[in-house]
Amino acid sequence: MANVTDASKAYMNTLKSMTEAKPAAETAGPSFGDVLKTAAQSAIDAQHTSEKVSAQGLVGKADMTDVLAAINNAEMALNTVLAVRDRVVQAYEAVMRTGI
């Protein structure tokens, strides 16, 4: 199960790899749509994990710490998806306001 430290390390590694100068031949990577699809799938997976761990906690098979961590991870993933969605909508609205 991922935790906050692992998530922050992955985020920092991604930022670092995006900001490093690369030759033109090496810049071909996943498209923006692929990145969004992966992020959305990650958030969905976090929600499913949270539900499973919560169900296990209800029947006494999971520790409350694990339940809270899973719920917190799912909440952070959902908040991230919502923030990205809001920014995409803002960018779309800005483009639509631009005169031709």
DRENFI-950030 format. One line per field, with one value per residue: residue number from 0; x, y, z of N, C-alpha, C in turn. Coordinates in pm, 1 decimal. Layout:
REM residues N
loti = NUM,...
nX = X,...
nY = Y,...
nZ = Z,...
caX = X,...
caY = Y,...
caZ = Z,...
cX = X,...
cY = Y,...
cZ = Z,...
END
This chain:
REM residues 100
loti = 0,1,2,3,4,5,6,7,8,9,10,11,12,13,14,15,16,17,18,19,20,21,22,23,24,25,26,27,28,29,30,31,32,33,34,35,36,37,38,39,40,41,42,43,44,45,46,47,48,49,50,51,52,53,54,55,56,57,58,59,60,61,62,63,64,65,66,67,68,69,70,71,72,73,74,75,76,77,78,79,80,81,82,83,84,85,86,87,88,89,90,91,92,93,94,95,96,97,98,99
nX = 85.1,59.7,209.5,214.9,477.9,595.8,437.5,501.3,773.0,759.9,624.7,812.5,1024.4,907.5,864.4,1132.1,1232.1,1085.0,1175.4,1440.9,1681.4,1658.5,1781.4,1633.8,1561.7,1508.7,1285.5,1040.6,768.6,513.6,187.0,-4.0,-266.2,-232.8,-93.7,-286.3,-480.9,-348.9,-312.9,-579.9,-660.7,-498.5,-607.6,-859.8,-789.6,-686.8,-921.5,-1062.7,-894.6,-915.7,-1185.3,-1181.2,-1004.1,-1141.2,-1372.4,-1254.1,-1169.3,-1412.2,-1497.3,-1305.5,-1058.0,-857.3,-624.5,-700.7,-531.2,-432.7,-671.6,-736.2,-512.0,-544.8,-787.2,-711.3,-515.2,-677.5,-845.0,-660.9,-578.4,-819.5,-865.2,-648.3,-709.0,-943.4,-840.3,-673.1,-865.3,-1013.2,-820.1,-780.5,-1032.3,-1036.0,-827.4,-936.2,-1157.4,-1021.1,-896.7,-1122.7,-1216.9,-1032.6,-970.1,-992.9
nY = -116.6,218.9,507.6,839.5,935.8,779.3,861.7,1135.2,1120.5,997.0,1196.5,1408.0,1290.3,1269.2,1540.3,1623.9,1472.8,1584.9,1846.1,1836.1,1901.3,1754.1,1585.3,1632.0,1388.7,1219.7,1314.1,1216.3,1085.1,967.5,1079.2,1376.0,1305.6,1034.4,1055.2,1180.5,980.4,771.4,890.5,923.5,656.2,567.5,709.6,593.3,330.4,376.2,446.9,205.2,39.2,165.9,115.8,-165.5,-206.8,-70.0,-227.8,-461.1,-366.5,-326.2,-585.0,-661.8,-745.7,-578.0,-330.2,-24.9,186.4,120.8,137.4,410.9,520.9,424.1,544.9,812.3,825.9,774.7,995.9,1206.0,1144.2,1177.9,1451.8,1556.5,1480.6,1628.2,1888.4,1899.3,1864.2,2101.2,2291.3,2224.3,2282.5,2558.6,2636.9,2564.4,2737.2,2980.5,2961.6,2956.4,3213.6,3363.5,3578.6,3543.2
nZ = 0.0,-84.3,65.3,211.4,200.7,-1.7,-215.3,-229.9,-293.9,-546.2,-685.3,-672.0,-813.3,-1064.2,-1126.5,-1130.7,-1345.9,-1550.1,-1563.8,-1627.3,-1879.3,-2193.3,-2482.0,-2808.0,-2929.1,-2717.4,-2591.4,-2658.9,-2514.5,-2292.3,-2386.9,-2303.4,-2255.5,-2193.3,-1953.4,-1793.2,-1799.7,-1665.9,-1414.4,-1336.0,-1327.2,-1121.6,-906.4,-900.0,-835.6,-579.7,-447.3,-462.0,-312.2,-66.1,-8.2,13.7,231.2,428.3,449.2,543.3,787.1,916.1,971.8,1144.2,1048.2,971.3,1074.8,1242.7,1185.8,933.5,790.7,816.9,688.5,427.2,356.5,375.3,171.9,-51.0,-38.9,-82.0,-341.9,-480.2,-433.8,-573.0,-837.2,-871.1,-850.6,-1075.3,-1274.4,-1239.0,-1313.5,-1582.2,-1686.2,-1637.7,-1808.5,-2054.6,-2062.5,-2071.8,-2322.2,-2484.1,-2446.7,-2579.9,-2844.0,-3200.5
caX = 0.0,137.6,186.6,239.0,619.2,617.2,370.3,577.4,896.5,724.1,592.5,938.1,1098.1,840.6,898.6,1273.1,1251.2,1020.8,1247.4,1575.4,1694.7,1684.4,1789.8,1505.2,1529.4,1465.6,1169.4,917.6,722.9,367.7,113.0,-74.9,-382.9,-188.2,-59.8,-413.5,-545.8,-276.2,-344.3,-718.3,-665.5,-436.1,-706.2,-964.2,-731.7,-679.3,-1057.4,-1095.6,-815.7,-977.2,-1308.9,-1147.6,-945.6,-1250.3,-1455.2,-1177.8,-1170.9,-1544.2,-1508.0,-1195.7,-940.9,-757.7,-595.5,-758.9,-428.3,-434.5,-796.2,-722.1,-411.7,-604.7,-886.4,-636.7,-455.9,-785.5,-890.1,-559.1,-584.5,-940.4,-842.7,-555.4,-784.1,-1033.5,-760.3,-631.8,-985.8,-1044.4,-722.3,-808.2,-1151.7,-994.1,-748.9,-1031.0,-1233.9,-931.3,-880.4,-1248.2,-1229.9,-931.0,-1020.1,-917.5
caY = 0.0,341.8,603.1,977.5,951.2,721.6,947.1,1259.2,1086.7,975.5,1329.1,1481.8,1227.0,1307.4,1680.1,1630.5,1420.7,1675.1,1972.2,1815.8,1922.2,1629.8,1601.9,1621.4,1250.0,1150.3,1377.6,1145.2,1007.7,953.4,1200.8,1438.0,1221.3,913.3,1093.3,1200.7,849.5,700.2,954.5,890.8,514.8,559.1,757.7,490.3,219.5,416.8,439.0,62.9,-9.2,222.7,41.5,-301.0,-200.8,-30.0,-346.4,-551.0,-306.4,-347.1,-721.6,-684.4,-807.4,-475.5,-234.7,107.1,270.3,87.9,190.3,555.9,551.0,398.1,649.4,936.8,816.9,788.9,1135.5,1287.9,1116.3,1241.9,1596.7,1586.6,1469.6,1742.7,2008.6,1893.7,1889.5,2244.4,2365.1,2196.9,2359.9,2699.0,2655.7,2557.6,2861.7,3087.5,2945.7,2992.8,3359.4,3423.7,3618.2,3490.6
caZ = 0.0,-93.9,171.8,173.3,168.2,-135.0,-313.1,-247.2,-365.2,-686.1,-740.3,-688.6,-923.2,-1188.3,-1152.1,-1165.4,-1481.0,-1645.6,-1572.4,-1679.3,-2024.3,-2265.4,-2626.5,-2876.1,-2959.2,-2596.8,-2530.9,-2692.9,-2399.6,-2292.0,-2419.7,-2191.7,-2230.8,-2124.8,-1815.8,-1723.9,-1785.3,-1561.2,-1286.9,-1302.5,-1290.0,-989.7,-809.5,-891.6,-761.1,-438.8,-394.6,-445.6,-198.6,53.5,18.2,58.7,365.2,518.7,470.4,629.8,920.3,975.9,1022.7,1237.9,984.6,939.5,1180.8,1217.3,1124.8,791.0,735.1,806.5,585.7,296.2,330.9,352.6,37.5,-149.0,-35.4,-147.5,-485.6,-532.4,-433.3,-682.0,-962.4,-878.1,-876.2,-1216.1,-1353.6,-1231.1,-1393.2,-1723.7,-1719.9,-1642.9,-1930.4,-2166.0,-2063.0,-2117.1,-2466.2,-2547.1,-2439.5,-2665.2,-2975.5,-3315.0
cX = 90.1,107.7,227.2,384.6,649.1,555.7,449.3,708.7,869.4,693.7,720.3,1021.4,1037.8,872.2,1042.9,1296.0,1190.1,1101.5,1389.1,1576.6,1731.7,1699.8,1655.1,1464.5,1473.9,1338.2,1038.2,880.1,572.4,299.7,43.8,-198.2,-347.2,-155.7,-187.8,-485.3,-480.8,-308.5,-486.5,-730.2,-603.5,-533.2,-817.5,-914.3,-722.3,-816.4,-1096.9,-1021.5,-875.3,-1104.0,-1280.1,-1094.8,-1052.3,-1340.8,-1384.9,-1175.7,-1303.5,-1560.5,-1391.2,-1071.9,-832.6,-744.3,-654.9,-657.5,-423.1,-558.8,-783.9,-621.0,-469.4,-707.1,-817.0,-573.2,-561.9,-835.4,-790.1,-561.5,-705.6,-923.5,-747.6,-626.7,-877.5,-958.4,-715.2,-750.3,-1019.5,-948.7,-744.4,-930.1,-1117.2,-916.0,-839.9,-1110.3,-1148.3,-911.2,-1007.7,-1271.2,-1133.8,-991.7,-933.1,-878.6
cY = 123.5,430.5,741.3,998.7,897.2,809.5,1075.6,1233.8,1066.5,1108.1,1407.4,1422.0,1263.4,1450.8,1695.3,1582.9,1512.1,1803.1,1957.4,1833.7,1789.4,1661.9,1574.4,1476.4,1176.4,1207.3,1308.1,1055.0,994.6,1086.7,1253.8,1355.3,1093.7,941.8,1112.6,1067.7,769.2,757.5,921.5,745.1,493.7,603.2,655.1,371.0,251.2,409.4,292.6,4.1,40.5,147.3,-97.7,-300.5,-160.1,-148.8,-446.2,-497.9,-328.4,-487.1,-758.9,-746.9,-706.4,-380.9,-98.4,201.9,247.3,144.6,341.4,595.5,530.9,504.9,781.9,936.9,835.2,932.9,1227.8,1267.4,1184.2,1393.4,1638.6,1582.6,1588.6,1871.9,2012.8,1922.6,2038.6,2327.5,2344.3,2276.3,2508.4,2727.6,2654.2,2687.6,2979.2,3080.5,2989.3,3144.6,3431.1,3455.5,3565.8,3602.9
cZ = 0.0,26.5,124.0,132.0,29.0,-242.7,-336.8,-319.6,-514.0,-754.0,-766.6,-801.7,-1058.2,-1224.5,-1196.9,-1308.7,-1586.1,-1665.4,-1625.4,-1830.6,-2089.1,-2412.8,-2691.3,-2902.2,-2838.2,-2537.0,-2565.1,-2576.6,-2405.9,-2322.9,-2293.9,-2155.5,-2156.8,-1979.0,-1734.9,-1700.0,-1673.3,-1424.1,-1242.8,-1258.2,-1152.3,-881.0,-790.6,-810.9,-612.3,-373.7,-369.0,-325.8,-67.8,91.3,72.3,201.6,467.0,549.6,561.8,773.3,990.5,1034.4,1114.0,1179.5,948.6,1058.1,1144.6,1153.4,974.5,722.5,714.4,699.3,446.2,260.1,300.8,213.5,-70.7,-154.7,-105.5,-298.4,-548.5,-537.9,-545.2,-816.6,-978.5,-908.6,-1022.2,-1306.5,-1355.6,-1315.5,-1542.6,-1769.2,-1729.9,-1770.4,-2052.9,-2175.8,-2110.5,-2266.8,-2538.0,-2545.5,-2533.4,-2802.4,-3086.9,-3406.9
END
